[in-house]
């Protein structure tokens, strides 16, 4: 298995492997600090952001930038549990379109499904999973961030925010069985266990909430059928359009990368995950001059580049992860893509990283 925290990372059209988050995170941090009488200007400047105009951002932020902002905000405010506190004191009037769509759903199950369905477009660095049976429900998220990025505050914010939002919408506390975090730093264990009212474990394979599945049927007192329909239609229309700022090739690459080595992945299955018809997906690809098979090859190349530049995985393991039975076959394929051997590409990437 990959040694980095994020084996499947979003790859932008420019070829840079940079998972991103909604620019709304800047607003959330700004509002939290200002509520406590802390001027965020200096902090934002250090992070290359503008506190005065963060509402005007229309470009997604690299996940490393958001994590750096959260970690420095924790230092500035002398608050090691700032992620949790931001979730508890979230400004709903500053909500994104997605959050409004989630809390206008009819119940917990539909709200979580809405989150999982559309967050892949809004926050490309967050991979979610939702499973349940008659007794236990499980929601997990994994941050697709480079291994050197400290994701603790963001991990704790995301899990805490979901619980806080659901508690507010249902007027009922989520009956949590246990909570798991991927990061190993357990300094916030006590405050987190008070908030979740459940045991908290650190160093897990993913960030996970497990709770009684009966809670899935709890109605949302914030439910609004017409608003939910309008918002979800807007999300489908916007992210399925050419005007979203996300090329369909980038979006499709991301989904194929997440699918890994599953050769059975078809255009029809990917279209379903993207909440669009196969016909629409084919037309969008044709508009950008690509076929589905060409994008599948591109996704494999980008995934290979990620493993080589961002992990210490042995070449033989990378070849296996990409579906090659022999390292020699992978080496030939990679040389045909970029004109370099995998080892040469890795060494060149390491040199660029050291010099940056």
N, C-alpha and C positions, 0 to 999 in steps of 0.2 A: 504493500500500500504506500501511497505518497507520504513523504515525511513532512511536507508543509501543511499549515493549517487549512489551506484552501486548494485542494487538488483540482477543482473545477472553477476557473476564474473567467469573468467576463473579459472579452477581448474587443477592443474598439476597432473601428474601421481603419485607424491609422496604424494598426499593428501593435500598439502598446497594450500591455496586459495590465489594465487598471480597472478594478471593480469600483463602482460608484454608488453614491447615496443621493437622495433627494436634497436639494439646497434648502429645504425647510428645516433641516437639522440646525442650520446656522441661526434661524429665527428662534428655535427652541432654546438653544444655549443663551442667546442674547437676552431673551425674555426672563429666563431663570436668574441670570446674574443681575439684571436691572431690578427685578423684584426684591433683591437682597441689597440694593443700594450699591452695587459694584459696577463701575463703568467698564464695559467690555472692550473699549476702543483699543487699548494697548495690547490686550490679549489677542484680539482679532488681527491686529497689525502683525504681531509675531507669527501668526499662522497664515499670513498673506490674504486676509479677508478684510472686508470693510463693514464694520458694525453699523454704520449709518445707512447703508444701502443694501443690506442683506435680503430684504424683501423683494428686491428687484432681480435677484439672481435667476437666470433662466437656464443655466447649465448645471448638470449634475456635478457633485463634488467627489474627488477620489476618496475612498474609504479611509485611507491613511490620514487625509486632512481632517476628516470628521473625528477620528480617534485622537489625533493630536490636539484638536480643539477641546474635546471632552477632558482629556487628561490634564491639559494645562488649566482648564477651568476648575478642575478639582483642586489644583494647587493654589490658584488665585483665591478661591473661596474657602480654602482650608477645609474642604469637605470631601473626604475619601469615598463617600457614597453618593456623589452627585448624580450618577446615572439613575439610581433609585429615586432620589429626591425630585429630579426633573420629571420622572414619570408620575409621581404622586401629585405634583403641582402643575400638571400639563395645562397649557392655555388652549382650551378647545376652540376658542374664537380664532385661533391661528392654525386650525387644522388644515391638512392637505385635503384635496378632493378625495383621495382614497380613504382617509380616516372617516370622513363624512359619509362615504358610501358604506363603510363597515358598520357604523353605529346606527345607520338608518335601516339596516337589515331587520328581518322579523325576529330572529332569535340568535342564540350563541352559535349554533352550528352554521347557519347561513352567513353570519358575520365573519367567522373564521374562514369559511370557504371563499368569501369575497376577498379577504386579505391575501390568501394564498394564490388566488386566481390573478390578481392585478399587481401585487407588489413586485413581481418579477420584472415588470416594466418600469416601475417607479424607482426601486432600489435594486440595481443589478447585482449588488454585492451581498444580498441576503437571499439565502436558499431556504425555503420553508417546507415543512412536511406536516400533514394532519392525518392521523389515524385514530380509529376508535372501534370498540366492540360494545357488547351489551353492558360491560362493567366499567371499563377504563378508557378514557380518551387521552390522546397524546398529541401535543403540538410542539414541534421542534424547529429551531432555526440554526443555520450555520452561516457565519460570516465568511465571505470569500475575500480574505485579506492576506497580504503577504505575511510570512511567518514572523518577521521581525516587528510587526505592528502590534502594539499593546491594545487589545480589544476589550479589556475587562469592563470599562465603564459603559461601552456601547452594548456589550452582551447583557449587562445588568439592566440597562435602560430598556432594551427591547422586550425582555421578558416581563419586567415590572410594568411597562406601559400597557402591554396586552391585558394583564390581569386588572390593572386599574381601570382601563377602558371598559372591560366586560363587567366589572363590579359596578361601575357607574351606570352602565346601560341596563343592567338587570335589577339593580338595587339589591342584589344578593351576592354574598362573598363566594368566590370560586372555591369549591371543595377540593383543594389541592392535596394530592397524595405525597408528592415530592417534586423537587426542582433540581435540575442539573445544569451546571455551567461548564463550558469547555476550558476556561482559564483556570489556572491552578492557584491563583492568589485568593486566599480565603479570608482576608482581613475584614470583609464586610459580612461574614457569616451571621453574626448575631443580629444585626439590623435587618438583613434579608429574611432570616427565619421569622422575625417578628412580623414583617410585612406579609410574607407568603403564608404564615401560620402553618408551616410544613418544614420537614427536613430539607436542607440544601447541601448538595454534593458538588465538589469542584474537581477539575481534571477529567471530565467526562468526554466522550467522543463528540458530543454535540450539546447545544443548549436546549433544554427540554423541560416542558411542564407536563406533568401527568395529573389527571384529575378525574373525578367521578363523571362518567358519561351521561348521567341523568341531567347534569348541568347544561348539556347541549340543547335541551328543550326549553330552557328558561327564555321567556320572551324579553325582548328589548323594550323598555319604556321609551326609548328614543326612536323606536321604529316609525318609519314614514314611508309607506309603500310607493307613493308617487315620486318622492324625492329619491328613494333608492333606485327606482327604475330609471329616472332621468340621469342620475349620477353614473350608474353602471353602463348605461348606453353611451354616455359621454366618454367614459374610459375606453369602452370598446371602439368607439368611433375614432377617438384621438390616437390611441396607440396602434390602431389598425390603419392609420392614414400615413401619407407621405409627409405630413406636416409636423409630426411629433418630435422631430429632431433625432430620431433613431432609425437608421436605415434598416430595412427588412433583412439585409444580409447580416448585419451585426446581431440583430435579435435572433435570427435563425441559428447563427453560429453559436450563440450563447446556449440555446436549447440543445443543440447537438453536442456541445462540449459537456453539458450536464448529463446527457444520456450516456456518455462514456463510450464503451466499445460495443454497445448493443447494435449489432448489424441489422436487427429487425426493425429499427426505427424507420418509419416511413413518413412521407410528406403528410399523409392523412393524420397520423398520430401527433406529429408536431403541430399541425394546424389546430387540432383539438386543444392542445395545451395552450396555444396562443389565442384561443377563443375567436378563431376566424375560420371561414370555410376553406377547404383545399383549393377551390377555384380562385378565391381571393389571394391565397398565399402564392399560387402559381403566377397569377397576374402581377403581384408585387415583385416577385423575383424577376420575371421577364422585363418589367419596367426598369430594373437595375442591371439587366443584361446577364443574369445568372440562371442556371438550372439548379434543381435541388441537389443533384449529384455533385455538381461543382462546389456547392457550399459545403457539402459533407466532407469533401477533400480539404477545403479550406479550414474547416473546423479542426480536422485532425492535425493539420500543419500548425495551427495556432496553439493547440493543446501541447504539441511536442515542444514548441518554442517556450511555452510557459514552464514545463517541467525542467527543461534544460537551463533556463535562466533564473528560475525562482526556487528550485529545490536542489537537494543534493542526492537525489535518487540515482542509483547506478543506471548506466545506459541500458543494460539488459532488462531492468525493471520498467524503464520507460517504454521500451519496445513492447513488453508484455501488456502494459496498461493501454497502449494504443492498438492492440490487437494483432501484433506481429509475433509469429512463433519463433522467429530467429532474429538476432541482433543485426545480422548482415542485411536482412531484408529491410529492416527499419533504416539502417544507414544509407542504403541505396535510395530509398524513397526520400529521405530527408535531404540528401545531396541534390536530388532532382528538384526539390522545392526551392532551396535557398542557395545552392551552389557551394555548400560547406558540409563537412562531416559534422555529426552531432557534437563530437568533442571539441572541434574548432569553434563551433557556434557557442558552446558553453564557456570556453575560455575567453572568447571575445566579449561575451555578455558580462563576465566577471570583471574584466578589465574596465569596461564602461562604468560598472557600478562603483568600483574603487575610485575612479577618477571624478565621480559626480559629487 
